[in-house]
Amino acid sequence: MTRKYFGTDGIRGQANKHPMTADVAMRCAMAAAHVLRGENGHTHKKVVIGKDTRQSCYMIEQAMAAGFLSMGMEVVLLGPIPTPAVAYLTQSLRVDLGVMISASHNPYQDNGIKFFAHDGYKLSDETELAIESAMDMDLSAHLASSDDIGQAVRLDSANGRYIEAIKSSVPKGMRFDGLKVVVDCANGAAYKIAPKILWELGADVITMGVDPNGKNINHKCGATDTEALEFRVKAEQADIGVALDGDADRLIMVDQKGIRIDGDQLMAVLARSGAEKGWLKGQGVSATVMSNLGFERYLKTIDLTLNRTAVGDRYVVENMRETGINLGGEQSGHIVMSDFSTTGDGLLATVQIMSIMVESKQDMASLCNVFSTVPQHLENIRLGNGLSASTVMSNDNVKQAIVNAENDLNGAGRVLVRPSGTEPLIRVMAEGDDMDQVNGAIQKISKEIKKLS
């Protein structure tokens, strides 16, 4: 079935334009309530709603609250809070549904809606499709009676509950005294929580991106733009830099030299520590097809495997649950540690890496230089003249070009060709030990795709 509203990570779009309008948000909430009601027939269900700091979040939040209340659900408003905190509180408060209003690392003009089931995991494809179907139904006959309209409350303790959960993941007695940390909160959902967690654990905290105004989220700051953080870490002679994205479900770190450390290197640090201490399960790590070949080669040296998945932390988590692996993530900085969380959590990963740093008595540069990355290059090819990605991917000449490119790398690299999930693009990525061969492989495939356009 073709999806009309939901993508790979909820509903997303430009605020106040379809599908990210108040009307769609309200119908989405009503549909979700209707689907939940069908599970056992009664209306008394409860939902928590969190949001990031975008100006449009107020509009979407109120529209969704109205939709849920009209269907007889109880609504708990969490205010600005990280996405992983919504997942945690959905489970911890034993509610039936969690909602996060955020477009993650996107600019303020965009917004999105993510759902979490009662267990803190994202909704199944089947449930999302059921909600989509109900969104286009006339639900007026299913509205709650005047006596059964839901009530809304604001949970003032939401931030504090999540802070304690993150701190409790750190070994008992562990403190970060003496560590100077620059934390860039991207003017997003963690602008209050992140500095407080690190300060309460004893770090000397210098803040960036903690003055949200509704329009500056992710603007020249955060995990997608670490240039200012890299400069600040060096200027402050700090030990570590932490960059979160708008909803704090991903992070990028910076060492004391101002060098950027991506998700692959951070997962390598965690995997090595987990293998040594015995907490790593499943004899491997789940990561996407975008993770560097150097990471995969490193894991083999310590007798671990890399389980590759489709791009998106949703698919990483699915693989982890299927295989029993408890560590996974993405090169872009989503890191999932399922012993503590059901989704990517930038703050959880931060305190775990800092704990390893303290225990090992290593600086960040030494700790996180785990493997040498293999040269990797990505080219995005825009499709014109109404050309569909499926047409490109099924073209015999394109398929043969991919085979030829892989043969050229001769086992010393790999090729990945995939359509974008949100734009009319084909993404062509190659990596290998020889950069000339990598570029040649990309050019060979790109040439055939551009012929079709």
KEGU-77453 format. One record per residue (C-alpha): residue number from 1; residue in one letter; x, y, z. Coordinates in steps of 0.001 Angstrom, whole numbers. Example, Ala and Ser with C-alpha at 12.3 -4.5 7.8 and 13.67 -1.06 7.14 Angstrom:
# residues 2
ATOM  mifi  rodren        x        y        z
ATOM     1       A    12300    -4500     7800
ATOM     2       S    13670    -1060     7140
# end
This chain:
# residues 453
ATOM  mifi  rodren        x        y        z
ATOM     1       M        0        0        0
ATOM     2       T     1332     3430     -979
ATOM     3       R     1827     5767     1959
ATOM     4       K        9     9096     1749
ATOM     5       Y     1152    10839     4927
ATOM     6       F     3796     8784     6743
ATOM     7       G     7387     8542     5579
ATOM     8       T    10191     6491     7092
ATOM     9       D    10085     8585    10275
ATOM    10       G     6553     9819    10808
ATOM    11       I     4920    12721     8957
ATOM    12       R     7123    15607     7871
ATOM    13       G     6818    18700     5694
ATOM    14       Q     6925    22476     5561
ATOM    15       A     4866    24001     8364
ATOM    16       N     1430    25294     7386
ATOM    17       K     1599    23519     4042
ATOM    18       H      118    20097     3357
ATOM    19       P      640    17712     5064
ATOM    20       M     2022    19724     7967
ATOM    21       T    -1106    21805     8630
ATOM    22       A    -3213    22183    11754
ATOM    23       D    -6072    20402     9996
ATOM    24       V    -3977    17350     9109
ATOM    25       A    -2438    17299    12604
ATOM    26       M    -5884    17277    14225
ATOM    27       R    -7177    14560    11871
ATOM    28       C    -4014    12562    12551
ATOM    29       A    -4631    12728    16305
ATOM    30       M    -8292    11762    15896
ATOM    31       A    -7327     8857    13642
ATOM    32       A    -4668     7636    16083
ATOM    33       A    -7197     7765    18914
ATOM    34       H    -9718     5853    16786
ATOM    35       V    -7192     3134    15986
ATOM    36       L    -6180     2836    19647
ATOM    37       R    -9804     2651    20719
ATOM    38       G   -10316     -289    18377
ATOM    39       E    -7790    -2345    20302
ATOM    40       N   -10103    -2842    23284
ATOM    41       G   -13189     -754    22640
ATOM    42       H   -12927     1829    25415
ATOM    43       T   -12097     5521    25061
ATOM    44       H   -10128     6193    28220
ATOM    45       K    -6655     6268    26727
ATOM    46       K    -3755     8563    27558
ATOM    47       V    -1177    10254    25300
ATOM    48       V     1919    12354    26018
ATOM    49       I     2875    15120    23601
ATOM    50       G     6374    16618    23427
ATOM    51       K     7829    19158    21017
ATOM    52       D    11007    20960    20051
ATOM    53       T    11423    24747    19868
ATOM    54       R    10078    25548    16373
ATOM    55       Q     7545    28332    16172
ATOM    56       S     5075    26019    14423
ATOM    57       C     5160    23522    17291
ATOM    58       Y     2566    25527    19221
ATOM    59       M      124    25258    16314
ATOM    60       I      673    21533    15783
ATOM    61       E      624    20770    19516
ATOM    62       Q    -2705    22503    20093
ATOM    63       A    -4271    20957    16991
ATOM    64       M    -3230    17458    18042
ATOM    65       A    -4340    18018    21619
ATOM    66       A    -7768    19095    20352
ATOM    67       G    -8003    16007    18160
ATOM    68       F    -7137    13607    20975
ATOM    69       L    -9423    15344    23470
ATOM    70       S   -12352    15281    21053
ATOM    71       M   -12002    11506    20893
ATOM    72       G   -12015    11149    24664
ATOM    73       M    -8279    10690    25262
ATOM    74       E    -6411    12189    28207
ATOM    75       V    -3539    14440    27074
ATOM    76       V     -303    15082    28969
ATOM    77       L     1652    18044    27579
ATOM    78       L     5416    17777    28132
ATOM    79       G     6552    21051    26540
ATOM    80       P     9945    21348    24806
ATOM    81       I    11751    18053    25408
ATOM    82       P    14039    15678    23442
ATOM    83       T    12537    12944    21279
ATOM    84       P    14153    10141    23352
ATOM    85       A    12585    11665    26466
ATOM    86       V     9145    11279    24891
ATOM    87       A     9928     7622    24130
ATOM    88       Y    11136     7128    27732
ATOM    89       L     8138     8869    29332
ATOM    90       T     5651     6982    27137
ATOM    91       Q     6947     3783    28663
ATOM    92       S     7671     5118    32154
ATOM    93       L     4268     6791    32630
ATOM    94       R     2533     3720    31175
ATOM    95       V      531     5749    28695
ATOM    96       D     -896     4362    25477
ATOM    97       L      795     6641    22964
ATOM    98       G     3641     9146    22696
ATOM    99       V     3850    12005    20206
ATOM   100       M     6892    14100    19341
ATOM   101       I     6445    17226    17230
ATOM   102       S     9752    17913    15525
ATOM   103       A    11569    17889    12198
ATOM   104       S    14788    16828    13913
ATOM   105       H    17804    18356    12118
ATOM   106       N    15734    20252     9515
ATOM   107       P    15418    24075     9485
ATOM   108       Y    12651    25801    11435
ATOM   109       Q    10348    26079     8418
ATOM   110       D     9788    22307     8551
ATOM   111       N     8022    20268    11174
ATOM   112       G     6989    16694    11747
ATOM   113       I     5022    14236    13862
ATOM   114       K     6497    11028    15299
ATOM   115       F     4535     8414    17225
ATOM   116       F     5687     5993    19917
ATOM   117       A     3752     2941    21042
ATOM   118       H     3120     2168    24728
ATOM   119       D     6443      301    24953
ATOM   120       G     8464     3331    23811
ATOM   121       Y     9212     1960    20341
ATOM   122       K     8027     3612    17140
ATOM   123       L     4719     2423    15761
ATOM   124       S     4645     -562    13442
ATOM   125       D     4053      -91     9727
ATOM   126       E      661    -1749    10134
ATOM   127       T     -464      720    12797
ATOM   128       E      762     3705    10791
ATOM   129       L    -1165     2477     7747
ATOM   130       A    -4284     2026     9885
ATOM   131       I    -3942     5625    11100
ATOM   132       E    -3471     6823     7517
ATOM   133       S    -6646     5052     6477
ATOM   134       A    -8622     6546     9367
ATOM   135       M    -7335    10067     8630
ATOM   136       D    -9444    10195     5473
ATOM   137       M   -12546     8808     7165
ATOM   138       D   -15431    10820     8557
ATOM   139       L   -14884    10285    12279
ATOM   140       S   -17690    12555    13455
ATOM   141       A   -19784     9565    14531
ATOM   142       H   -16919     8403    16745
ATOM   143       L   -16451    11645    18698
ATOM   144       A   -16653    11388    22476
ATOM   145       S   -19886    12463    24127
ATOM   146       S   -19992    15799    25914
ATOM   147       D   -19475    13951    29201
ATOM   148       D   -16479    11988    27875
ATOM   149       I   -14349    14721    26284
ATOM   150       G   -10788    14227    27478
ATOM   151       Q    -8798    16391    29873
ATOM   152       A    -5366    17936    29329
ATOM   153       V    -2662    18495    31930
ATOM   154       R      882    19810    31749
ATOM   155       L     3587    17640    33342
ATOM   156       D     6041    20042    34954
ATOM   157       S     8304    17209    36124
ATOM   158       A     8904    15794    32613
ATOM   159       N    12402    17225    32201
ATOM   160       G    13453    16174    35679
ATOM   161       R    12300    12583    35159
ATOM   162       Y    14337    12279    31970
ATOM   163       I    17398    13910    33542
ATOM   164       E    17387    11325    36314
ATOM   165       A    17008     8500    33781
ATOM   166       I    20083     9662    31869
ATOM   167       K    22136    10132    35040
ATOM   168       S    21151     6680    36292
ATOM   169       S    22758     5128    33191
ATOM   170       V    26176     6300    34396
ATOM   171       P    28094     3938    36716
ATOM   172       K    27306     4587    40371
ATOM   173       G    29619     7196    41844
ATOM   174       M    30905     8287    38430
ATOM   175       R    31514    12028    38097
ATOM   176       F    32921    14233    35352
ATOM   177       D    34825    16568    37661
ATOM   178       G    37674    18359    35926
ATOM   179       L    36279    17914    32419
ATOM   180       K    35508    21083    30496
ATOM   181       V    32687    20450    28025
ATOM   182       V    31271    22722    25336
ATOM   183       V    27716    21629    24525
ATOM   184       D    25855    22942    21484
ATOM   185       C    22121    22357    21902
ATOM   186       A    21195    23596    18399
ATOM   187       N    18668    26016    19934
ATOM   188       G    16508    22939    20142
ATOM   189       A    14664    20633    22499
ATOM   190       A    17617    19947    24835
ATOM   191       Y    18570    23588    25449
ATOM   192       K    17719    23305    29158
ATOM   193       I    18238    19604    29789
ATOM   194       A    21673    18965    28259
ATOM   195       P    23664    21582    30216
ATOM   196       K    21906    20582    33435
ATOM   197       I    22716    16874    33067
ATOM   198       L    26415    17525    32438
ATOM   199       W    26624    20105    35231
ATOM   200       E    24930    17766    37731
ATOM   201       L    27483    15096    36834
ATOM   202       G    30282    17493    37736
ATOM   203       A    31480    18832    34371
ATOM   204       D    32515    22407    33745
ATOM   205       V    29894    23295    31132
ATOM   206       I    30120    25951    28431
ATOM   207       T    26902    26348    26443
ATOM   208       M    26070    27168    22832
ATOM   209       G    22726    27127    21039
ATOM   210       V    20649    27623    24181
ATOM   211       D    18640    30694    23150
ATOM   212       P    15796    29404    20978
ATOM   213       N    13537    32000    19396
ATOM   214       G    11384    29697    17278
ATOM   215       K    13376    30276    14107
ATOM   216       N    17029    29598    14954
ATOM   217       I    16838    25853    15589
ATOM   218       N    19691    24050    13742
ATOM   219       H    20801    27346    12159
ATOM   220       K    24596    27271    11819
ATOM   221       C    24787    25143    14939
ATOM   222       G    24166    21643    16257
ATOM   223       A    25068    18230    14901
ATOM   224       T    24659    19228    11246
ATOM   225       D    26985    22254    11437
ATOM   226       T    29830    21824    13931
ATOM   227       E    32178    24549    12640
ATOM   228       A    31383    26987    15453
ATOM   229       L    31672    24221    18064
ATOM   230       E    35057    23129    16708
ATOM   231       F    36350    26702    17007
ATOM   232       R    34877    27166    20496
ATOM   233       V    36382    23949    21861
ATOM   234       K    39848    25067    20798
ATOM   235       A    39318    28657    22010
ATOM   236       E    38120    27486    25452
ATOM   237       Q    40798    24760    25640
ATOM   238       A    37972    22376    26429
ATOM   239       D    38328    18608    26747
ATOM   240       I    35307    17728    24642
ATOM   241       G    32605    19234    22459
ATOM   242       V    29074    17857    22100
ATOM   243       A    26710    18848    19290
ATOM   244       L    23078    17730    19458
ATOM   245       D    20473    18191    16756
ATOM   246       G    17110    19919    17103
ATOM   247       D    15370    17078    18930
ATOM   248       A    18525    15657    20577
ATOM   249       D    18167    12136    19217
ATOM   250       R    21588    12352    17565
ATOM   251       L    24984    13831    18374
ATOM   252       I    28356    14573    16896
ATOM   253       M    31367    15026    19179
ATOM   254       V    34514    17120    18861
ATOM   255       D    37849    16250    20478
ATOM   256       Q    40150    18687    22274
ATOM   257       K    41896    19472    18983
ATOM   258       G    38637    20559    17381
ATOM   259       I    38400    17425    15228
ATOM   260       R    34892    16174    14434
ATOM   261       I    33994    12636    15604
ATOM   262       D    31061    10981    13832
ATOM   263       G    28678     8234    14843
ATOM   264       D    30800     5415    13422
ATOM   265       Q    33780     6278    15621
ATOM   266       L    31542     6703    18670
ATOM   267       M    29891     3325    18074
ATOM   268       A    33352     1777    17732
ATOM   269       V    34314     3172    21157
ATOM   270       L    31132     1826    22719
ATOM   271       A    31449    -1563    21009
ATOM   272       R    35026    -2023    22189
ATOM   273       S    34101    -1052    25737
ATOM   274       G    31020    -3272    25699
ATOM   275       A    32998    -6260    24445
ATOM   276       E    35671    -5748    27118
ATOM   277       K    33183    -5287    29971
ATOM   278       G    30779    -7971    28833
ATOM   279       W    27640    -5875    28329
ATOM   280       L    27620    -6027    24516
ATOM   281       K    25024    -8506    23250
ATOM   282       G    24607   -10220    19909
ATOM   283       Q    28325   -10249    19028
ATOM   284       G    27974    -7191    16840
ATOM   285       V    26584    -3759    16065
ATOM   286       S    23590    -2764    13941
ATOM   287       A    24284      155    11602
ATOM   288       T    23116     1402     8228
ATOM   289       V    24543      902     4776
ATOM   290       M    26143     4363     5111
ATOM   291       S    28548     3322     7866
ATOM   292       N    32174     3447     6781
ATOM   293       L    33935      304     5582
ATOM   294       G    36742     1106     8020
ATOM   295       F    34277      647    10893
ATOM   296       E    33237    -2758     9583
ATOM   297       R    36874    -3831     9199
ATOM   298       Y    37679    -2679    12742
ATOM   299       L    34827    -4680    14254
ATOM   300       K    36184    -7809    12578
ATOM   301       T    39521    -7311    14356
ATOM   302       I    37753    -7620    17716
ATOM   303       D    35583   -10553    16560
ATOM   304       L    32403    -8522    16086
ATOM   305       T    30144    -8194    13062
ATOM   306       L    28423    -5192    11483
ATOM   307       N    24763    -5817    10658
ATOM   308       R    23917    -3338     7904
ATOM   309       T    20364    -1996     7560
ATOM   310       A    18496      497     5386
ATOM   311       V    19101     4173     6181
ATOM   312       G    17111     5363     9203
ATOM   313       D    17309     4660    12914
ATOM   314       R    13914     2945    12653
ATOM   315       Y    15515      143    10632
ATOM   316       V    18494      -25    12968
ATOM   317       V    16180     -559    15938
ATOM   318       E    14184    -3208    14048
ATOM   319       N    17397    -5109    13335
ATOM   320       M    18506    -4832    16948
ATOM   321       R    15219    -6242    18195
ATOM   322       E    15334    -9100    15679
ATOM   323       T    18928   -10107    16472
ATOM   324       G    19249    -9318    20173
ATOM   325       I    21980    -6750    19505
ATOM   326       N    21968    -3925    22065
ATOM   327       L    24123    -1335    20295
ATOM   328       G    23375      313    16987
ATOM   329       G    23191     3590    15152
ATOM   330       E    24079     5727    12188
ATOM   331       Q    27161     7532    10956
ATOM   332       S    25117    10743    11236
ATOM   333       G    25012    10388    15015
ATOM   334       H    21913     8423    15985
ATOM   335       I    23165     5971    18618
ATOM   336       V    20833     3421    20166
ATOM   337       M    21727     1626    23391
ATOM   338       S    18746     -617    23992
ATOM   339       D    19715    -1488    27561
ATOM   340       F    18707     2082    28401
ATOM   341       S    16602     3475    25556
ATOM   342       T    14251     2429    22756
ATOM   343       T    15478     5019    20244
ATOM   344       G    18474     7157    19313
ATOM   345       D    19521     9324    22248
ATOM   346       G    22227    11969    21931
ATOM   347       L    22469    12700    25648
ATOM   348       L    22603     9052    26653
ATOM   349       A    25441     8478    24183
ATOM   350       T    27223    11590    25474
ATOM   351       V    27339    10466    29096
ATOM   352       Q    28297     6914    28102
ATOM   353       I    31251     8116    26020
ATOM   354       M    32322    10507    28774
ATOM   355       S    32135     7670    31312
ATOM   356       I    34494     5577    29184
ATOM   357       M    36761     8591    28858
ATOM   358       V    36940     9002    32650
ATOM   359       E    37460     5277    33329
ATOM   360       S    40167     4881    30695
ATOM   361       K    41910     8143    31662
ATOM   362       Q    42261     8927    27954
ATOM   363       D    41648    12223    26225
ATOM   364       M    39028    12364    23471
ATOM   365       A    41515    12384    20605
ATOM   366       S    43139     9175    21849
ATOM   367       L    39892     7488    22850
ATOM   368       C    37974     8109    19640
ATOM   369       N    40657     7533    17036
ATOM   370       V    39602     3896    16861
ATOM   371       F    39946     3150    13143
ATOM   372       S    41089     4813     9941
ATOM   373       T    38164     5747     7743
ATOM   374       V    38104     4457     4192
ATOM   375       P    37774     7245     1571
ATOM   376       Q    34077     7707      885
ATOM   377       H    32337     9921    -1653
ATOM   378       L    28648    10637    -2208
ATOM   379       E    27038    12237    -5262
ATOM   380       N    23378    13257    -5387
ATOM   381       I    21899    13157    -8893
ATOM   382       R    18675    15125    -9331
ATOM   383       L    16105    13522   -11585
ATOM   384       G    14512    15706   -14244
ATOM   385       N    11748    15459   -16838
ATOM   386       G     9464    13537   -14506
ATOM   387       L    11870    10608   -14329
ATOM   388       S    11047     8312   -11412
ATOM   389       A    13596     6706    -9130
ATOM   390       S    12054     3281    -9792
ATOM   391       T    12651     3719   -13521
ATOM   392       V    16298     4549   -12879
ATOM   393       M    16854     1682   -10472
ATOM   394       S    15332     -862   -12870
ATOM   395       N    17228      350   -15952
ATOM   396       D    19502    -2355   -17381
ATOM   397       N    22315       66   -18267
ATOM   398       V    22315     1526   -14764
ATOM   399       K    22329    -1948   -13202
ATOM   400       Q    25231    -2997   -15408
ATOM   401       A    27143      186   -14531
ATOM   402       I    26759     -672   -10847
ATOM   403       V    28117    -4175   -11460
ATOM   404       N    31049    -2763   -13444
ATOM   405       A    31826     -215   -10737
ATOM   406       E    31837    -2921    -8059
ATOM   407       N    34161    -5034   -10193
ATOM   408       D    36526    -2068   -10582
ATOM   409       L    36832    -1838    -6776
ATOM   410       N    37781    -5522    -6807
ATOM   411       G    36779    -6332    -3247
ATOM   412       A    38622    -3328    -1783
ATOM   413       G    35530    -1177    -1502
ATOM   414       R    31812    -1055    -2074
ATOM   415       V    29133      795    -4038
ATOM   416       L    25722     1918    -2804
ATOM   417       V    23038     3374    -5092
ATOM   418       R    19718     4318    -3544
ATOM   419       P    16832     6742    -4148
ATOM   420       S    16212     9551    -1671
ATOM   421       G    13157     9009      488
ATOM   422       T    12120    12672      381
ATOM   423       E    13476    14234    -2848
ATOM   424       P    13724    13347    -6579
ATOM   425       L    17333    12257    -6154
ATOM   426       I    19435     9177    -6676
ATOM   427       R    22275     8965    -4164
ATOM   428       V    25423     7291    -5475
ATOM   429       M    28006     6429    -2832
ATOM   430       A    31278     4569    -3217
ATOM   431       E    34134     3923     -837
ATOM   432       G    37432     2115    -1098
ATOM   433       D    41131     2240     -369
ATOM   434       D    41925     4054    -3645
ATOM   435       M    40173     7427    -4035
ATOM   436       D    40728     7471    -7796
ATOM   437       Q    38920     4146    -8078
ATOM   438       V    36124     5458    -5840
ATOM   439       N    35609     8543    -8014
ATOM   440       G    35792     6440   -11165
ATOM   441       A    33099     4108    -9851
ATOM   442       I    30772     7017    -9088
ATOM   443       Q    31361     8632   -12474
ATOM   444       K    30561     5367   -14273
ATOM   445       I    27179     5055   -12547
ATOM   446       S    26344     8773   -12651
ATOM   447       K    26927     8885   -16392
ATOM   448       E    24243     6264   -17050
ATOM   449       I    21739     7903   -14687
ATOM   450       K    22245    11324   -16249
ATOM   451       K    21617     9877   -19700
ATOM   452       L    18110     8970   -18569
ATOM   453       S    17454    12444   -17175
# end
